[in-house]
């Protein structure tokens, strides 16, 4: 196992230029939860059974024998890691005003550094492994669970384009985020990306509409105080794009 993980751990987890970063449970490399794996390997009851060569290989990765055995509650460790990831993302979004996090970013928190970019990537890929409570914090799971309430009162002919917008555009763009992490700025940038992808006005309108309804339900549930999906001015971007196509000189820089 150590041999299979050695190169990825060095490359992704033990970047010396960024200092020591805790490997939280839930961080996967090659399909292995290395947060749990590294904790287990450094446990004295496991470390002392390893050969000298195996111990050297672990030490080359920055892992060393611990003085005490780790807590046995794996599920609790994963839950704590998830909450720390959410807290780190909240801190990042508050400071930067956005939720698009570079993959290599490490967020310094009062409880230690968190590899936030990797945490987001792993949350996306391992959503099915989260607890019910954790999944309910994510926009995709919250929307899926409350879609009937969010879309109540709509005519049947409206449901299909709304649901398609949710499934094909909202979930891939914002579904991995906690509901309370979806800001007005995040929605604004996402809408701009949809427009840049040459989606039609009606497609963008229906997609924004279903997002507004889901976020409005979150307001009613007390998860957030203000609906961040009520963005304005996006129609003007279409007019701007049309003007630039008709007059390419509008893109030229002034002399």
C-alpha positions in Angstrom: 0.0 0.0 0.0 2.7 2.5 0.9 4.4 2.0 -2.4 1.2 2.6 -4.4 0.6 5.8 -2.4 4.1 7.1 -2.1 4.3 9.2 -5.3 0.8 10.7 -5.1 1.3 11.6 -1.4 4.5 13.4 -2.1 3.0 15.2 -5.1 -0.3 16.2 -3.6 -0.1 16.0 0.1 3.4 16.7 1.4 4.3 19.8 -0.6 7.3 21.0 1.5 7.0 24.6 0.2 3.6 24.9 1.9 4.7 23.3 5.2 3.0 20.6 7.2 -0.6 20.1 6.4 -2.9 17.7 8.3 -4.3 14.8 6.2 -7.9 14.8 7.1 -10.1 11.7 6.9 -12.0 11.7 3.6 -8.9 12.8 1.5 -8.6 10.1 -1.1 -5.6 9.2 -3.4 -6.0 6.4 -5.9 -9.3 5.5 -4.2 -7.7 5.2 -0.7 -8.8 7.4 2.2 -5.3 8.5 3.1 -6.4 10.5 6.1 -7.6 7.3 7.8 -4.7 5.3 6.3 -1.9 7.5 7.5 -3.5 7.7 11.0 -3.6 4.0 11.1 0.0 3.5 9.9 1.4 5.8 12.6 -0.5 4.1 15.3 2.1 2.4 17.6 0.2 -0.9 17.5 0.6 -0.9 13.7 3.9 0.9 13.3 5.8 -1.6 15.5 4.7 -4.5 13.3 6.1 -2.9 10.2 9.5 -3.9 8.8 12.4 -1.3 9.0 12.1 -0.8 5.2 8.4 0.0 5.5 9.0 2.4 8.3 11.6 4.2 6.3 9.3 4.5 3.3 6.6 6.1 5.6 9.2 8.4 7.1 10.2 9.5 3.7 6.6 10.7 3.3 6.8 12.7 6.5 5.0 10.1 8.6 6.3 9.1 12.0 5.2 6.8 14.9 2.8 8.6 17.2 3.1 8.3 21.0 -0.5 7.4 21.6 -3.1 5.4 19.7 -5.5 7.4 17.6 -9.2 7.7 18.5 -11.2 4.7 17.3 -14.2 6.7 16.0 -13.6 6.8 12.3 -17.0 8.2 11.5 -16.5 10.9 14.1 -13.2 11.8 12.5 -14.8 12.1 9.1 -17.5 14.2 10.5 -15.0 16.5 12.1 -13.1 16.8 8.9 -16.2 17.7 7.0 -17.1 20.4 9.4 -13.5 21.8 9.3 -13.8 21.8 5.5 -17.0 23.7 5.6 -15.5 26.2 8.1 -12.5 26.7 5.9 -14.6 27.3 2.8 -16.8 29.8 4.8 -13.6 31.6 5.8 -12.3 31.6 2.3 -15.5 32.9 0.7 -15.9 35.6 3.3 -12.4 36.9 2.6 -12.3 36.4 -1.1 -15.9 37.1 -2.0 -16.0 33.9 -4.2 -16.2 30.1 -3.8 -14.0 29.1 -6.8 -11.0 27.7 -4.9 -7.8 26.7 -6.7 -7.0 23.0 -6.4 -3.7 23.6 -4.7 -5.0 26.2 -2.2 -4.3 25.6 1.5 -6.5 27.6 3.9 -5.1 28.5 7.2 -7.7 28.2 10.0 -7.6 28.5 13.8 -7.6 24.7 13.9 -4.7 24.3 11.5 -4.2 24.4 7.7 -6.8 22.7 5.4 -6.1 21.7 1.8 -9.4 23.4 0.7 -9.1 22.8 -3.0 -8.6 19.1 -2.5 -11.3 18.9 0.1 -13.8 20.4 -2.4 -12.7 18.0 -5.1 -13.1 15.0 -2.8 -16.5 16.2 -1.6 -17.7 16.3 -5.2 -16.4 12.8 -6.0 -17.4 11.1 -2.7 -20.8 12.7 -2.1 -22.4 9.2 -1.7 -20.1 8.5 1.2 -21.2 11.5 3.3 -23.8 11.1 6.1 -27.4 12.2 5.6 -26.7 15.3 7.7 -23.7 16.2 5.7 -25.4 15.7 2.3 -28.3 17.9 3.4 -25.8 20.8 3.8 -24.9 20.6 0.1 -26.9 22.5 -2.4 -27.4 19.5 -4.7 -28.8 17.3 -2.0 -30.9 20.0 -0.4 -32.4 20.9 -3.8 -33.2 17.3 -4.7 -34.8 16.7 -1.3 -36.9 19.9 -1.4 -37.6 20.3 -5.1 -41.3 19.5 -4.7 -41.7 22.3 -2.2 -39.6 24.7 -4.2 -41.6 24.1 -7.4 -45.1 23.9 -5.9 -47.7 25.9 -7.8 -46.0 25.7 -11.2 -47.7 24.4 -14.3 -46.6 21.0 -15.6 -45.3 22.4 -18.8 -42.8 24.5 -16.8 -41.4 21.7 -14.7 -39.4 20.0 -17.4 -37.2 23.0 -18.4 -36.8 23.9 -14.7 -35.7 20.4 -13.7 -33.4 20.2 -16.7 -31.8 23.4 -15.7 -31.3 22.2 -12.2 -29.9 18.8 -13.2 -27.7 19.9 -16.1 -26.4 23.3 -15.0 -27.0 24.2 -11.4 -25.8 20.9 -9.8 -22.6 20.7 -11.9 -21.8 24.3 -11.2 -22.9 24.8 -7.6 -24.2 21.5 -6.2 -21.0 20.6 -4.4 -21.2 23.8 -2.2 -23.0 24.1 1.1 -26.3 26.0 0.7 -25.0 28.8 2.9 -21.9 29.1 0.8 -23.8 30.1 -2.4 -23.3 33.8 -2.5 -24.7 36.4 -4.9 -21.2 36.7 -6.4 -21.0 32.9 -7.0 -24.4 33.0 -8.7 -23.4 36.0 -10.8 -20.2 34.4 -12.0 -22.0 31.1 -12.7 -24.6 32.9 -14.8 -21.9 34.7 -16.8 -20.3 31.3 -17.5 -23.6 30.0 -18.8 -23.9 33.0 -21.1 -20.3 32.5 -22.2 -21.2 28.9 -23.1 -23.7 30.3 -25.7 -26.8 29.1 -23.8 -30.0 30.7 -25.0 -31.8 33.4 -23.0 -34.7 31.1 -22.2 -32.3 28.3 -21.0 -30.5 30.7 -18.7 -33.8 32.2 -17.5 -35.3 28.8 -16.6 -32.0 27.7 -14.9 -31.9 30.9 -12.8 -35.6 30.5 -12.0 -35.2 27.0 -10.5 -32.2 28.1 -8.5 -34.1 31.1 -7.2 -36.9 28.8 -6.0 -34.6 26.3 -4.3 -32.7 29.2 -2.5 -36.1 30.7 -1.5 -37.0 27.4 0.1 -33.7 27.6 2.0 -34.7 31.0 3.2 -38.0 29.7 4.5 -36.2 26.8 6.2 -33.9 29.3 8.0 -30.7 28.0 6.4 -29.9 31.4 4.8 -31.4 34.9 5.4 -31.3 36.3 1.9 -31.8 34.6 -1.5 -28.5 34.9 -3.3 -29.9 33.8 -6.7 -31.9 36.9 -7.3 -29.3 38.4 -9.7 -30.1 41.2 -12.0 -28.6 42.6 -15.2 -27.7 39.3 -16.8 -29.9 40.1 -19.8 -27.7 43.0 -20.7 -24.8 40.6 -21.2 -26.6 39.2 -24.2 -27.1 42.6 -25.7 -23.5 43.4 -25.2 -22.4 40.1 -26.9 -24.7 40.9 -29.8 -23.3 44.4 -30.2 -19.8 43.0 -30.2 -20.6 40.5 -32.9 -22.2 43.2 -35.1 -19.3 45.6 -34.5 -16.0 43.9 -33.8 -14.3 47.2 -33.5 -16.1 47.7 -30.2 -13.6 45.2 -28.7 -10.6 47.2 -29.9 -8.6 49.1 -27.3 -8.6 52.9 -27.7 -5.5 54.4 -29.3 
